[in-house]
Amino acid sequence: MNQDYIQPNPWSIIEEGFDPEKVKSSESLFSIGNGAMGQRANFEEDFSGETFQGSYIAGVYYPDKTRVGWWKNGYPEYFAKVLNAPNWIGIKVFVNDQAFDLHQCKQIKHYRRELNMQEGWYQRSFTATMPNGVEIGINTTRFLSLDFDEIGAIKYQVTLLNQDAKIKLQPYLDSGITNEDSNWDDKFWNTTNSISNGSRAFIEAHTMKTNFETCTLMQAELHHNGNRVQPSTNIKEETFVGVEFEVDAKKNEELSLIKYGGYTASRNHKASELVDAANTVLDKASKMGFEALLQKQKEAWAAIWEMSDITIQGDVKAQQGIRFNIFQLNQTYLGTDSRLNIGPKGFTGEKYGGSTYWDTEAYCLPFYMATKNQIVARKLLKYRYNHLEKAIENAKKLGFTNGAALYPMVTMNGEECHNEWEITFEEIHRNGAIAFAIFNYYRYTGDYTYIPEMGLEVLIAISRFWHQRANFSKPKNKYVILGVTGPNEYENNINNNWYTNYLAKWCINYTIEQLQKVKDGYPVDYDRIIAQTKVTDAETELWSEVANNMYFPYSEKYEVFLQQDGFLDKDLVKVNDLDKNERPINQKWSWDRILRSPYIKQADTLQGFYIFEDHFNLEQLEKHFDFYEPFTVHESSLSPCVHSIQAAKLGRMEQAYKFYLRTSRLDLDDYNKEVEEGLHITSMAGTWMSIVEGFGGMRIVDDKLSFTPRIPDQWKGYSFKINFRDRIIKVSITDKDATFELMGNEEMSIRVNGKRVVLSPGKLATA
């Protein structure tokens, strides 16, 4: 059974009723972020029950020493950890000198959480009877500002419900934190200074090894009966600082604590000026006040939703799912800093370590191109260009030469920091995703300048890798690529993964095309690139020989490309014939058993049919879908979205809808039984693709937007907006027709179901 305690609502994530077994899951689901920092939905007050504490600063990490049984040449020295940063949200509550702790309360009533996605705030409220018999009500609201991304704000309201009492509130900062995810239990932070002065407090701390300098900051204001209460004392310990307020409160009186908090970091300021920068941001926040800051938050989110919202009529759970995905993507990455990227858990957990996977290029880039603008997408590509030298170093460690590059599976700064050999060394298809993203960016934006300025150097280095990674098989009289792991990580160290081989061939051919194009149209850039890379015609001829003679395993019996050489040697029992008690197999089976099985974690061969769909006809897609999907367990968050798009293309709308619901509510309904570890951020972009590319059928055909609209039976209608080359098109689809509205000054033509449709600004076109 999937979890089902989240209330259906089009704009909010709502939990009603307190269940200590759900606390960690809700901490993930109600997470908040602003692109520069983020936090799990931990309680402000003390909680002695099961909890996963997590606050994170974008780009701040620790190189945790790799843990392996024996050392391997070329093995990454460390696995980069997203760091649990010093905690700024904490507020200790004492009533008649007894610490308030929900886990110790006798009775909890009216418990409710809400994450308002439309306006960008999180709220929690309840009444509770403490062990000493005092009943209190708490209502707390918090958000992380999009306008001032170093600051967040909390409004923490306490009301005595059954008697008068003495209340002490201690808003604090705590740098004595540890990571949930750690290889050796190293100390990640070193606290160097703590300051508590008046209503403000600061903790200066730096990360071990990487020496990121940070200042965690706070200011607290308490109001009682409309009057400002001065702090009664300051608290200062080595890793714990704060202020204390003490009030004798009457029954039904409300205390309202406003707390501003956040981080300044040496990524953006001089290390010696972090406290000054912290004071400056606190001055701004306190001058505006909580309500004005919250209003700015609502306006900032309204601007985001104006472009990125997808509306669905007639299906509240589907509507809630897509908005949750879009909301979390925007909380994680807003495109304001090209040094940052999109981590698979965002600011919601620590699993998977590093900041960047191939997910960004394969799944996230289309979302950001269409809902932001090409500048944001270009920053994501620039991120990879900035890491090119490190990618060349990564390949060199594995024995590759002549400027061949292997981009890392997981990275923070361009170095490989993944520590599972079957992925680190073998999941080399990630190189192809980066090359395809360059092609996809130009195809969508029409901006070719990235390729001569940066992209061609990346393509050359990747093609050199493919040329060296392939070897000639005399028995096959073809080039083969041995010892790899495809997207389906339930097969390791296999030979001739079709998806990997196909990507290698395509990458080489695409690079050679771009070399000629840049030579013809950008001679200055071409000369610079040739001088730097020293690529020659003789070398590219060797590449072409590999590409033109690449081996692709194929079954004449099934008329399908085989996922890898030995796929048909397996016992081909379909997923539907598995005992449901055996699922998910990644939690029930040994790794040895999984590797020998035919079960597919995520789209592999079908991933290739998705990104290279114009290379194959509908009949080929259908045969491959019908062959592989029955063996797919979809135990990767990246799997349902691709299958939803493919099913929609085949006109199998019921199946497409089921896959859509699974990808959109993967975390809300906890399909993979692991949401307490954090959300699946990068796959959320795949949810957007399921609607826009799957149901909407959006493609680029002959340099123009093309749509093949479809609608699930469960929906009355849906709509989305696309920013295509700085022209915004709103698409609205019902079971009767599709309408298109162009926002701009010049008309443009699109294709709908293969027919040309001319769009004029401000006029609805119906197809």
N, C-alpha and C positions, 0 to 999 in steps of 0.2 A: 504493500500500500504506500502511495505517496502521501506526504504531509498535506493537510488541507485546512490549516488553521488560519491562513491569511484570508481576510474578508474580501470578497470581490468588490472592487470599486474602480471607476475609470481613472481617477487621478491620485489615489492614495493607496499606500500599503498600510493595512490596519490589522492589529492583533488585539483581541479582547479576551480577558481572563488571564490570570497569572499561572504559568506552568513552569516550574524550575527546570524541567527536562527540555524546554524549548528555548531557554535563555541564550545558549551559544548560537543556535540557528538564527534567532532574531537579531543577535548582535551583528551577524553578517547581513541579513536582509535589510536592516534599518541603517546600514552604514551611510556616512555622508563624506563628501569630499569637494574640493574646489580646484583640482588640477595641480595645486602646489602642495597640498597636504590632505590628509583624510584620517578617518577614525571609525572603528567599529562602534556599534551602538551600546557601549558599556554604560552601566549606571554611573551617575555622578557620585552617589553616596556609596558607602562600603557595602559589599555583598560577599558573604562567605560561602555562597553556593558555587556550583560549577560555572566558570566564566573563562573567556579567552580575551584578555586585555590586549588592545591594539590601537596605537596611534602611529601615523607614518608621515614622513617628510619626503616629498618627491626628490629622487636623485641621491638620497643619502643611504649608503649601504655599508656592509661589512664583509670583507673577504674571509669567510669561514673556511678553515683548512679542509680540503677534501678528505673524505673518509673512505678508504678503499682497502681491500684485503692485501693487495700487493701493488707495488708501483708499476706503472706502465709508461713507456716512453711516449711523450707527447700528451700525457694526461694533464688536465687542468690542475693547477696547484690549489685552487680554491673554488668554492661554490658561493657566489655572491648572495648574501642574505638581505632581503628587505628588512630594515630595522624597526623594531618596536621603539618608538621615540619616547622621550620623557612625557609623562602624562600631565596634561594641563586641565582636564575637565573635573578633577576630583573636588568634592565638597563633603566633608565629614559633618554629620548631623548628630547632635546630642540633645536628648529631651530628658530633663531632670537627671542629667549626667549619665544617661544610658545611651550608648551608641545605637543609632538607627541602622538596621540591617534587615532588608526584606526577607532574607533567608531565615531569620530568627523570629519573625512576626507571627502572632497567633492567628490573625485573620487578615486576608487581603481582599478588598472588594473594589469593584468598578475599575479594575486594571485595564488600561488601554494604551496602546502605542499607535502613533500615526506618523508615517513618512509622507509628507505632502510633496509630491513630485512637481506639481504645477508651480509651486512657489518656493521650493527648495529649503524646507525646514523639517525638523524632527521633533515630536512632542510625546511625552509620556505622562500619564496621570493615574492616580489610584488613591484609595484610603487604606490605612493599615492600623491594626492594633498591636502595639509593642508589648514585649513581655512585662513591662511595668504597668500595663493597663492604659497607657495614654494612646488615644486614637488620633492619628494625624492624617491630613490630606496633602498630597504633593502633586504639583503640576509643574513640569519642566519643559522648556522649549529651547532648542539650540540649532544653530546653523553655522556653516563655514562660508564666509563672505566671498562672493565671486569678484566683487569690485576691489576689495582690499585682501589679497589672497594670503596675507600673513596673519590674519586675524579671524577668530571665531567668537561667537557670543552665546551665553547661556542665561536664561531667565528662570530662576529656581524659586518656586513659590511654596511656602509651607504654611499650613493652617491647622491650629489646634481644634479638634472637633468635639471633645467631650469634657475638657477641663482646662484650667489655667496651668501653665508650666514654664519652667526656665528652659530656654532654647539656646544652644550654642551652635554656631555655624562656622566651619573652618574650610574656606576655599583654599586649595593648596596646589603646589607643583611637586612632582615626584620623579626624580631621575634614577631611582633605585629599581629600575625595571629590567626584565629579562625577555628574551625572545621565546615564543612558543616553539619555534623551529630553530634548532641549533645542533651542530654536529658534535661539538666537544664541550659544550657548556662554557665557552669562553666568556670573558667579560667584554661586552661590546662597547660600553660607554665609560668614559672617565669624567666625573664631575669636577670642575676646576674652580667654580665660584658660585655662591648662593647669596642672594640679596633679598631682604624683606624690609620694605620701607613704606610706612603709611599704608595705603590701600593697594600698593603694587608689590610684586615679587618677581624675581628672575632667577633662573638657574642656567649657568653657562656650562656646557659639556661638549666634549668632542668624541668622535668615534675612534676606537682603537684602530691602528694600522692605516686606515684611509684618512684620518684626521679631518673629518668634516667638523667644523666649528659651528655650534648652534647656541642660541639663547632661547630658552622656553620662557614665555612671558605671561603675566596675568595682572589684572586689576579687578578689584571687587568693590561693589557698592551694595549696602543693605538699606532697604526702606521698610519702616514699620509705622503703620497708621499714617502713611504719607510723609513721614519725616525720615531724613537721612540719619543713619546710625553710624557712629564712628567706631573703628576697630578697637577692641579692648586690649589686644596684645598682638605682637608679631611673633611668628613661629619661624625658627631658623635652625635647621640641622644640615648635615653635610649634603644629603641628597633629597631633602624634604623641606620646603619653605612655604609659608602662607601667612594668612592673617586670621584672627579670630574675632567673631562678633558674639556678644552675649546679650540676650534680651529676656526680660520677664514678660511673657505674652499672656493675654487673656484668651479664653475660649472664643472661637470664631474669628480671631484676629489673624490677619495674613502678614507674613513676612515675605518680602520679595528681594531676592539676591540677584543682582546682575553681575555676571562674571565675563570679562573679556579675556581671551587667551589665544595663544598661537606660538609661532616660531619665527625668528630671524636666523638666517644661516649664511655661512661663508661662501656659499654658491652665488649669493647675490649682494653681499656686503663685505667690507674688510673685517677680518676677525676681531680687530681691536675696537670696532665700532658697532658690535652687535647689540650691546645694551642701549646705546644711543638710538639705534634704529628701532629697537623694541619700544623705547619710550615714545618715539615719534608716532609709531603706528597705534599705540595706546592713546596718545593724545587725540589722534583723528577719530578713533572709535568712540572714546568717551565724550568727545565734543558733539558728535552726531547723536549718540544715545542709541539704546537698543532698538526702539521702535523705528527710528529713521534708518538705521542699518538694515533692519528687517524689510522695510519698504524698498530700499535699494536692491535687496536680494530678490524680492518678488519681481521687480522690474527687469533685473538681469536675466532671470529665468524666463520671463515672458518673451524676451527677445530671442532666447534660444529656442523656445517652443514654437515661436512664429515661423521658424524655418524648418525645424527638425521633427515636428509632431506628425504622427500618423494617426488618423482617426479611423475607428472601426464602428460601424453601426450594427447593433443587434447581438453583440457577443462581448459581455463585460469582461470575462476572464481573458479573452484574446486582447482586448483593449488595454487592460491593466498590464498584461505581459509585455506588449511592445513598448509601452511608455516606461515601464521599469527598466527595460534594456536600454532605451535611448537616454534615460535619466542617468543611469550608472556610467554609460560611456562618456557623457559630458562631465560628470563628476570626476572622472579619471583623467581625461585629457581634453584640453581646450585649444591646443595648437598655439599657445603663446610663447613656448620655449622650445627651440629646436634641440636642446640638450636632453629633453625628456622624451619618453615613449610610453607605450601602453602595456603595462604589466598584466599578466593573465589573471591576477587576483586584484589588481588595482590597489586601492587603499582598504581592502576588506579582509586581508589575511596575509599569511607569509609563505604558503605553499608555493612551490616551483621556484622560489628564490629570486632569480634575476628580473630585470626590468623588461627585457625584450625577447620575444620569440618570433618565429616566422608568421605567427598569427597576425601580426600587424600588417604585413604586406598582403597576405592572402585573404584576410577577412575585414580588417579595419579600414584600410585605405579607401575602398569604395564609399563607405559611410561618410568619412570625413570629406571626401571630394564633393559629394552631392549635397551634404547638409551644411558645410562651412563654405570654403572657397579653395581655389587651387593653391593659395599661399600656405594654408594649413597642411594640405597634402604634400606640398613640396618640402615642407619642414621635415615630415616623416622620411622622405627620401634623402634629404640632406643629412639626416641622422646617420644613415648607412654610409653615405659618401665620407662623412667625417671619421668613420671607423674603418675605412678601407685599408689603411696601413696595418691596423691590428688584425684584420681578416687575413692579410698576406702573412703576417707573423703566425697566426693560428695554423695556416696551411704549412708553413715552413717547419713548424714543430712536428708535423706529421710526415715530413719528408718531401713535400712538394717544392718546386723550384720555379725560377723565372717569373716571379711576381704572380703566381697562382694564388687565388684567395679562397678561403673557406670561411664564410661568415659563421659566427657562433650560433649554436642552438639556443643558448641562454647567455645574456650579457647585460652588463651595466655600462661598461666603458669601451666595448669593442672586443675585449678578451673573452675567450670561451671560458665559461665558469659552470658548465654542467658536468655532473660527475657520475653518469651512467654510461658505460662504454658503448653499449649498443645504440645509444642515441648520440652521444658526443662525437664518436668517430663515424657512425654509420648512417645517421639520418641526414644525409647530405642534400636531400631534395630541398632543404631550406635555401640553398644557393639559388635554385630555380625560382622560388617564390619572390626573391628580391629582384631578379632580372625581369620576371613577369610584371611586377609592380611598376617598373620603369616603363614598360610597354603600355600597361594599363593606364598609367597617369597621362601619357601623351595621347592615347586613344580617347580618353574622356575629356581632358582639358584642352587639347589642341596646342598645348604649350610645349614646343619642341626644344626650347632653350635649355632645359635641364640636361638633355643628353650631351650636347657638346660641352656644356659647362662642367658637368660632374658625372653623368650617367655612363658615358662611354668608357671611362676608366674603370668603373665598376664592372661593366659587361665584359671588358677585355680580361680582367683578372678572374672572373668567374669562368669564362670560356677556357682560359688556360688550365683551370682546375679540372674541368670536365675532360679536356684532352688528355691530361695526365692520369686522371682517375680511371678512364676506360682502358681496356687492353684487348689485343686481338686474339680471338679464339680460332685456332686452326681447324678444329672439328666443325665449328659453325661457319667458318669463313666470314665472321662478323666481329664487330667490336662489342664487348660485353662490359658490364659494370658489376663487379662481384662484391659480396660482403656488405650489404646495405640493409637499412631499415627504412621502409616506406612510411607514408602517413599512418598506415596500420601498424601500430607499435606492438601488436600481438604476434608479429613475425619479426624475428631478429636474425641478422647475419645471413640473409637470403641473397640469392643471385638474380640479377636482371629483374628487379622490380620495374614493372612496365611504366609506372608513373615517373620514376626517377630517370629511366632511360629516355623517355619521351621528352622530358624537360631538358635533358642534356642536349639532345639533338636540336630542339627548338632554340635553346639559348645560343648555341654556336651559330646557327643560321641567322638568328636575329642580330647578333653582334656583328657579323660580317656585313649584313645589310646596313647597319648603322655606321660602320666604318666608311663605307662608300658614300653614304648620305652626308656625313659630316665633311668628308673630303671634298665633295662637290659644293656644299653650301656654306661651310664654315671653315675656310682654309686656315685661318689663324689658330682656331681651336685645334684643328686637325694636326697642324705642325707641332703645337705644344704637346698634344697627347702622344704623338709618335715619338717625339724627343724624350718624353718621360717614360713611356712604356717600352719603346724600342720594338714594337710589334712590326713584323714584316709580312710581305705577301707569301713568302715561303712558309712562314709559321701558320698563317690562316689557311693555306692549302692543306696543311696537316690536320688542322681542326676540321676542315670540310670532309676530309677522308673519314674521320671518326663519325661525324654526323650523318653522312650519306650511307654509311655501312653499319649503322647501329642495329643491334639485334633486339627484336621484340617477341617475347614468348606468345604463342598463339595456339588455341585449340580448334582444330578443324571440326571436331565432334560438336562442340558447343558454339562455334563461330564467335568466339570472344577472345580478346587479348587476355592472357593470364596474368594475374597479379604478380606472379614470380614463377621461376622455373618449376618449382616443386608443388605448386598449389594443388594439382590434380592427384598428387600422391596421398593427399590427406583423406581421412574418413569424412566424406561430405554429408554430415548430418546437419540439417537446417535448424535454425534457431527455434522455430516453432515446435520442433520435436524434442527440445531440451526441457527437462523438468524445471518448472519455474522456481523451485527451491534452490536450484543451482545458480540462479542469477542474483546480483551481477557476478559474472565469472571472475572479475578481478578481485573480488572479495571472498569468493568461495573456493576457487581452484588454486592449485600450485602453479607457479610460473612455467614449470616444465610442461604441465598439461595444456596450458593456454597456448604455448608456442607450437605444440604438435597439432592443435585443433585448427579447423578451417575458419574460426570465428574472427571477425573483422571489427576492430575497435572503432574505426571511423572510415569515411569514404577514402578510398585509395585509388584504384583504377577509375572509379567514378569521380574522384577529385580532378583527374586529368580530363575526363569528359566534360566537367563543368568549366574549367578555365580555357580549354581548347575546343569549345563546343562547335565552332564553325569549321573544325577539321573533320567532323563526323556527321553522318545523317541521322535522322530520327530513328530509323530502323536499327542502326548500330547502337544508339543510346538505349533503346528499348531492350535489346538482347542483353546488353551489359548490365542494365538495371535489374532485369529479371534474374540474371545469374547471380549477381553479387549481393543484392539487398537481403535476400533470405539468409545469408550467412553473417549479416552485420548486426552486432549487439548494441551499437550506438553508445558505447561506454566512454566515449569522448564527447565533450561538450561541443566539439566542432563538427560532429557528424550529422545531426538531424537537419541542420539548415541546408546543407548541400543536397541531401535527399529530398527535402521539401521542394527545392528549386527544380530538381530533375523530374520529380513526380508531377509537378505543375506543368512542366514543358510537355510531358507525355499525356496531359489531360486527365491525370488520375487525381482529381481534386480532393476526394475523401482522404486518400493517403497523404497528399500534400498538406492538407489541413492538420492531420494528426501529427505529422512531423513538425509543422509550424508551432502547434500548441506545445509540443515537447521542447522545442528550442526556446520559445518565448517564456515558458514557465519552468524551465530547467531548475532554477534555483528556488523560485517561489513555491513550487511543489516538490522540490528536493528529489528529483528523479534518480540522481546518482548516490543518494544517501550520504552526502558529504558537505552539505551547505554550511555546516558549522565551521568548516575550515576557511570559508570565504567564498565569494561569488566568482562566476566564470565570466570575467569582463570581456575578453576578446571574442568569445563566441557570441556575445550579445550583438556584435555587428553583423553576424550571420543571420540573426533574427530579422534585422532590418532588411537584409538581402532577400530573405524568404518572401517578404511582402513585395518589395520593389522589383526585384528580378524574377521572383517566382510567380506570384499572383499577378503583378503588374506587367511582367514580361519585358522589363526595360533592358534594352541592349544598345550598343553603338553599331550601326550597320552602315557601311560606306560613309563614314564620318558624320552620320546623323543619328539623332535619337530615334529609337524604334520601340514600340510597345505592342505586346500581344496580351491584352487584359483578360484576366479570368477572375472568378470570384467563388469562394467556397459557399456551399448551400447554407452554412450556418450564419452567414453575414448578409445584411441588407445592403451594405455599401462600405467603401473605405476610400480614403484619400491620403495623398502625400505630396510633398513638394521636392523638386529637384533643382539644384543650382547647376546648370549646364553652360559652361563657358560664360559665366557672369550673366546668364539669363535664367530667370526663375520661372519654372513651369509648375502649376498646380494640376495634379491628376486626380480626378474623382471617378470612381467606378461603382456601378450598381449592377444588378442582374439584368438590367435593360440596356444600358449604354455606358459609354465612357466619355467624359468631358475633359477638355484641356484648356487651361487658362494661362496666357503668357503675361508675365509682369516685366515690362521693359519698354523700350522705345522703338525697336525694329521688329518687323515680322520675321518669322522663321518657319521652316518646314520640318515636319517630323513624319514618321511612318507609323501607321496604326493598322495592325493586321496586314502588313505588306503594302498598304495604299498610302499615297502621299496626302498629308493634311497640312494646310497652311494655317499657322497661328498668327493672329494679329493682336497687338497689345490691348488688354482690357476687354477682349471679346471671347466669349465661350465658343469653343469648337467641339462639336459632338460627333462621335464616331461609333 
